[in-house]
């Protein structure tokens, strides 16, 4: 049975997997289980988009952690809109994030566009593209309802 709560849970698991602090590494070993195939992740926050598979994303992040360039990261969904058609779905997932435990509120925000497929009796993420909010690219108010 196709159930939107399964997409909610899958998305929550994604956010949990990428968060970390000095005592707990990200759960990159579990991240691959949330994706269909190699997965596709695209970061649009730079002049040239950064294009990853789940594996290359995990490797890039672990390199930053191992080099001491990243010690803490938390990202959580604050609003979402999900559309389902048959065995495919898409979600506009508004998130907030912080790079330090003592980051004052409000945190910085951004938007993930996430695509899903229902296969093998479960939902999996096929791809994700994201960008952070900045001047000239504010999150639409309709995304925050």
Backbone as CSV, one residue per row, in Angstrom:
resi,resn,N_x,N_y,N_z,CA_x,CA_y,CA_z,C_x,C_y,C_z
1,UNK,0.837,-1.190,0.000,0.000,0.000,0.000,0.880,1.251,0.000
2,UNK,0.620,2.153,-0.909,1.372,3.393,-1.004,0.856,4.359,0.059
3,UNK,1.778,4.827,0.911,1.407,5.625,2.069,2.359,6.815,2.188
4,UNK,1.815,8.020,2.254,2.649,9.227,2.326,3.448,9.288,3.625
5,UNK,2.980,8.648,4.685,3.747,8.631,5.935,5.086,7.919,5.747
6,UNK,5.132,6.968,4.811,6.398,6.295,4.526,7.393,7.276,3.908
7,UNK,6.918,8.178,3.070,7.782,9.219,2.500,8.242,10.167,3.603
8,UNK,7.345,10.524,4.505,7.721,11.373,5.636,8.851,10.724,6.440
9,UNK,8.689,9.445,6.742,9.679,8.724,7.545,11.011,8.609,6.790
10,UNK,10.951,8.322,5.506,12.157,8.218,4.680,12.917,9.540,4.668
11,UNK,12.191,10.638,4.514,12.815,11.964,4.495,13.440,12.284,5.844
12,UNK,12.737,11.979,6.920,13.278,12.188,8.265,14.552,11.377,8.459
13,UNK,14.569,10.138,7.987,15.764,9.301,8.093,16.933,9.907,7.315
14,UNK,16.636,10.476,6.142,17.691,11.127,5.367,18.341,12.233,6.187
15,UNK,17.524,13.121,6.729,18.072,14.234,7.515,18.876,13.724,8.712
16,UNK,18.403,12.691,9.367,19.134,12.128,10.510,20.485,11.568,10.087
17,UNK,20.549,10.950,8.919,21.794,10.325,8.449,22.895,11.328,8.158
18,UNK,22.560,12.527,7.728,23.600,13.488,7.336,24.067,14.374,8.487
19,UNK,23.394,14.327,9.627,23.770,15.151,10.777,24.909,14.492,11.555
20,UNK,25.755,15.333,12.180,26.852,14.786,12.973,27.343,15.813,13.982
21,UNK,28.118,15.308,14.952,28.781,16.147,15.947,30.090,15.449,16.323
22,UNK,30.909,16.030,17.180,32.202,15.406,17.485,32.099,13.991,18.065
23,UNK,30.991,13.663,18.699,30.829,12.334,19.285,30.195,11.311,18.333
24,UNK,29.504,11.794,17.301,28.774,10.894,16.406,28.984,11.291,14.950
25,UNK,29.571,10.367,14.190,29.727,10.592,12.752,28.373,10.534,12.061
26,UNK,28.283,11.065,10.845,27.046,10.891,10.084,26.812,9.395,9.837
27,UNK,25.587,9.037,9.577,25.215,7.631,9.351,25.242,7.325,7.856
28,UNK,26.417,7.526,7.239,26.513,7.334,5.801,26.344,5.870,5.403
29,UNK,26.642,4.932,6.305,26.416,3.522,5.994,24.929,3.236,5.813
30,UNK,24.062,3.974,6.497,22.610,3.801,6.363,22.028,4.641,5.222
31,UNK,22.754,5.677,4.812,22.249,6.590,3.788,21.975,5.869,2.474
32,UNK,22.875,4.992,2.054,22.700,4.289,0.775,21.404,3.483,0.754
33,UNK,20.986,2.968,1.890,19.761,2.164,1.971,18.509,2.982,1.674
34,UNK,18.596,4.316,1.770,17.456,5.186,1.542,17.274,5.542,0.061
35,UNK,18.277,5.209,-0.756,18.287,5.609,-2.160,18.088,4.430,-3.096
36,UNK,17.532,4.732,-4.242,17.405,3.780,-5.338,18.686,3.871,-6.168
37,UNK,19.347,2.750,-6.352,20.578,2.740,-7.140,21.660,3.604,-6.501
38,UNK,22.434,4.258,-7.353,23.546,5.089,-6.883,23.063,6.408,-6.299
39,UNK,21.822,6.798,-6.612,21.290,8.077,-6.141,21.960,9.244,-6.846
40,UNK,21.308,10.377,-6.790,21.814,11.598,-7.427,21.578,12.738,-6.466
41,UNK,22.644,13.447,-6.086,22.552,14.598,-5.186,23.280,15.761,-5.851
42,UNK,22.591,16.897,-5.959,23.179,18.064,-6.614,23.052,19.276,-5.706
43,UNK,24.203,19.865,-5.382,24.280,21.057,-4.557,24.424,22.259,-5.490
44,UNK,23.456,23.182,-5.457,23.468,24.334,-6.361,23.963,25.608,-5.686
45,UNK,24.632,25.498,-4.549,25.046,26.674,-3.788,26.321,27.341,-4.310
46,UNK,26.905,26.818,-5.352,28.139,27.360,-5.904,27.919,27.760,-7.362
47,UNK,28.872,28.473,-7.937,28.745,28.894,-9.340,28.533,27.698,-10.261
48,UNK,29.265,26.639,-9.999,29.104,25.393,-10.741,28.484,24.371,-9.795
49,UNK,27.374,23.748,-10.171,26.752,22.760,-9.277,27.715,21.624,-8.928
50,UNK,27.609,21.136,-7.703,28.366,19.965,-7.266,27.464,18.751,-7.409
51,UNK,27.910,17.777,-8.152,27.126,16.609,-8.545,27.697,15.372,-7.857
52,UNK,26.860,14.657,-7.103,27.308,13.505,-6.332,26.416,12.289,-6.555
53,UNK,26.972,11.118,-6.327,26.206,9.919,-6.019,26.171,9.858,-4.495
54,UNK,25.405,8.941,-3.934,25.391,8.801,-2.469,26.796,8.494,-1.973
55,UNK,27.491,7.607,-2.664,28.835,7.216,-2.242,29.816,8.384,-2.335
56,UNK,29.801,9.136,-3.426,30.758,10.241,-3.554,30.417,11.372,-2.583
57,UNK,29.129,11.571,-2.278,28.728,12.565,-1.274,29.283,12.162,0.096
58,UNK,29.095,10.912,0.475,29.590,10.425,1.765,31.112,10.558,1.836
59,UNK,31.806,10.205,0.764,33.268,10.316,0.755,33.720,11.766,0.901
60,UNK,33.061,12.686,0.193,33.424,14.103,0.267,33.193,14.649,1.676
61,UNK,32.076,14.294,2.282,31.787,14.779,3.634,32.746,14.177,4.660
62,UNK,33.040,12.881,4.549,33.972,12.253,5.495,35.370,12.853,5.346
63,UNK,35.756,13.222,4.136,37.042,13.883,3.938,37.076,15.214,4.689
64,UNK,35.988,15.989,4.608,35.917,17.270,5.323,35.998,17.059,6.841
65,UNK,35.323,16.031,7.331,35.352,15.717,8.763,36.752,15.277,9.180
66,UNK,37.333,14.355,8.414,38.669,13.833,8.745,39.747,14.913,8.695
67,UNK,39.590,15.889,7.820,40.558,16.993,7.693,40.347,18.066,8.769
68,UNK,39.286,17.928,9.566,39.001,18.901,10.616,38.268,20.131,10.128
69,UNK,37.730,20.078,8.922,37.001,21.216,8.353,35.526,21.230,8.737
70,UNK,35.055,20.156,9.337,33.648,20.062,9.748,33.577,19.226,11.021
71,UNK,33.007,19.814,12.069,32.879,19.105,13.347,31.430,18.909,13.765
72,UNK,30.546,19.720,13.195,29.143,19.687,13.618,28.283,20.098,12.436
73,UNK,27.191,19.391,12.250,26.215,19.797,11.249,24.870,19.212,11.635
74,UNK,23.852,20.068,11.620,22.491,19.599,11.829,21.612,20.245,10.772
75,UNK,20.735,19.431,10.205,19.771,19.905,9.214,18.453,19.209,9.514
76,UNK,17.379,20.001,9.507,16.071,19.421,9.793,15.006,20.071,8.920
77,UNK,14.039,19.281,8.576,12.926,19.769,7.761,12.000,20.621,8.618
78,UNK,11.589,21.771,8.072,10.671,22.643,8.806,9.335,22.804,8.088
79,UNK,9.272,22.401,6.831,8.025,22.480,6.077,8.152,21.593,4.850
80,UNK,7.033,21.041,4.403,7.106,20.189,3.212,5.789,20.192,2.455
81,UNK,5.904,19.907,1.186,4.767,19.648,0.309,5.133,18.421,-0.510
82,UNK,4.305,17.391,-0.451,4.589,16.149,-1.161,3.449,15.842,-2.122
83,UNK,3.809,15.491,-3.340,2.842,15.081,-4.356,3.166,13.659,-4.785
84,UNK,2.124,12.840,-4.913,2.290,11.445,-5.300,1.443,11.167,-6.526
85,UNK,2.026,10.485,-7.485,1.302,10.012,-8.658,1.743,8.578,-8.898
86,UNK,0.846,7.642,-8.621,1.190,6.234,-8.792,2.375,5.857,-7.931
87,UNK,3.444,5.405,-8.592,4.642,4.943,-7.886,5.772,5.970,-7.899
88,UNK,5.438,7.226,-8.189,6.439,8.286,-8.135,5.939,9.405,-7.232
89,UNK,6.892,10.130,-6.659,6.535,11.241,-5.777,7.633,12.289,-5.837
90,UNK,7.235,13.508,-5.484,8.217,14.582,-5.336,7.860,15.387,-4.102
91,UNK,8.872,15.973,-3.508,8.677,16.720,-2.268,9.484,18.005,-2.321
92,UNK,8.849,19.075,-1.923,9.548,20.322,-1.655,9.775,20.312,-0.151
93,UNK,11.019,20.180,0.238,11.385,20.046,1.641,12.189,21.272,2.066
94,UNK,11.569,22.138,2.853,12.273,23.313,3.367,13.010,22.878,4.633
95,UNK,14.285,23.227,4.695,15.105,22.828,5.831,15.762,24.039,6.477
96,UNK,16.189,23.830,7.709,17.053,24.786,8.394,18.280,24.009,8.846
97,UNK,19.399,24.737,8.971,20.644,24.053,9.292,21.583,24.940,10.091
98,UNK,22.533,24.268,10.772,23.554,24.968,11.555,24.845,24.167,11.506
99,UNK,25.980,24.913,11.547,27.302,24.296,11.543,27.955,24.290,12.922
100,UNK,27.260,24.832,13.927,27.791,24.846,15.294,26.646,24.650,16.275
101,UNK,26.926,23.966,17.375,25.902,23.653,18.357,25.294,24.903,18.974
102,UNK,26.060,25.974,19.062,25.579,27.192,19.699,25.095,28.246,18.693
103,UNK,24.757,27.826,17.499,24.257,28.754,16.481,22.930,29.346,16.947
104,UNK,22.840,30.679,17.009,21.580,31.296,17.449,20.475,31.128,16.404
105,UNK,19.254,31.087,16.879,18.086,31.042,15.990,17.843,32.433,15.437
106,UNK,17.286,32.634,14.280,16.906,31.559,13.372,18.118,31.028,12.606
107,UNK,18.112,29.733,12.313,19.167,29.120,11.537,18.989,29.492,10.068
108,UNK,20.029,29.267,9.304,19.939,29.438,7.856,18.985,28.390,7.312
109,UNK,18.403,28.700,6.131,17.403,27.798,5.552,17.719,27.524,4.083
110,UNK,17.057,26.527,3.556,17.185,26.188,2.147,16.053,25.282,1.722
111,UNK,16.115,24.845,0.470,15.070,23.985,-0.089,15.711,22.790,-0.780
112,UNK,15.214,21.609,-0.456,15.522,20.371,-1.161,14.343,20.030,-2.056
113,UNK,14.602,19.736,-3.304,13.602,19.111,-4.158,14.002,17.646,-4.229
114,UNK,13.124,16.778,-3.723,13.445,15.354,-3.598,12.460,14.545,-4.451
115,UNK,12.994,13.577,-5.204,12.163,12.675,-5.996,12.272,11.260,-5.414
116,UNK,11.159,10.537,-5.490,11.053,9.197,-4.905,10.443,8.232,-5.910
117,UNK,10.701,6.946,-5.671,10.073,5.880,-6.438,9.606,4.807,-5.457
118,UNK,8.439,4.224,-5.746,7.927,3.117,-4.937,8.292,1.835,-5.668
119,UNK,9.161,1.048,-5.061,9.624,-0.187,-5.682,9.952,-1.206,-4.598
120,UNK,9.709,-2.462,-4.879,10.006,-3.498,-3.897,9.224,-3.341,-2.610
121,UNK,8.043,-2.723,-2.698,7.188,-2.556,-1.530,7.566,-1.401,-0.625
122,UNK,8.467,-0.514,-1.096,8.855,0.629,-0.256,9.238,1.822,-1.119
123,UNK,9.218,2.996,-0.492,9.665,4.226,-1.133,11.168,4.363,-0.985
124,UNK,11.827,4.841,-2.057,13.250,5.149,-2.030,13.467,6.497,-2.700
125,UNK,14.512,7.185,-2.309,14.876,8.455,-2.929,15.632,8.150,-4.213
126,UNK,15.261,8.812,-5.304,16.012,8.653,-6.554,16.998,9.793,-6.738
127,UNK,16.565,11.012,-6.387,17.435,12.167,-6.585,17.035,13.305,-5.665
128,UNK,17.990,14.222,-5.524,17.787,15.381,-4.660,18.632,16.525,-5.207
129,UNK,18.029,17.705,-5.253,18.758,18.910,-5.641,18.413,19.987,-4.631
130,UNK,19.418,20.753,-4.195,19.144,21.725,-3.138,19.894,23.030,-3.344
131,UNK,19.345,24.028,-2.675,19.967,25.343,-2.652,19.587,26.054,-1.369
132,UNK,20.531,26.817,-0.843,20.288,27.588,0.374,19.657,28.932,0.037
133,UNK,18.865,29.425,0.960,18.241,30.733,0.812,19.323,31.809,0.881
134,UNK,19.181,32.817,0.031,20.117,33.948,0.038,19.404,35.149,-0.553
135,UNK,20.044,36.291,-0.468,19.446,37.494,-1.030,19.189,37.277,-2.520
136,UNK,17.977,37.566,-2.943,17.586,37.341,-4.327,17.031,35.956,-4.580
137,UNK,17.151,35.070,-3.606,16.589,33.716,-3.711,15.977,33.346,-2.365
138,UNK,14.892,34.067,-2.017,14.209,33.816,-0.758,13.215,32.662,-0.942
139,UNK,12.995,31.946,0.128,12.038,30.836,0.092,10.631,31.398,-0.054
140,UNK,9.870,30.928,-1.049,8.501,31.430,-1.217,7.656,31.151,0.035
141,UNK,6.815,32.091,0.391,5.953,31.928,1.566,5.054,30.700,1.447
142,UNK,4.656,30.343,0.217,3.799,29.168,0.021,4.522,27.873,0.411
143,UNK,5.849,27.872,0.410,6.626,26.690,0.818,6.639,26.530,2.329
144,UNK,6.303,27.585,3.057,6.423,27.585,4.512,5.091,27.394,5.226
145,UNK,4.071,27.009,4.517,2.739,26.805,5.125,2.661,25.469,5.813
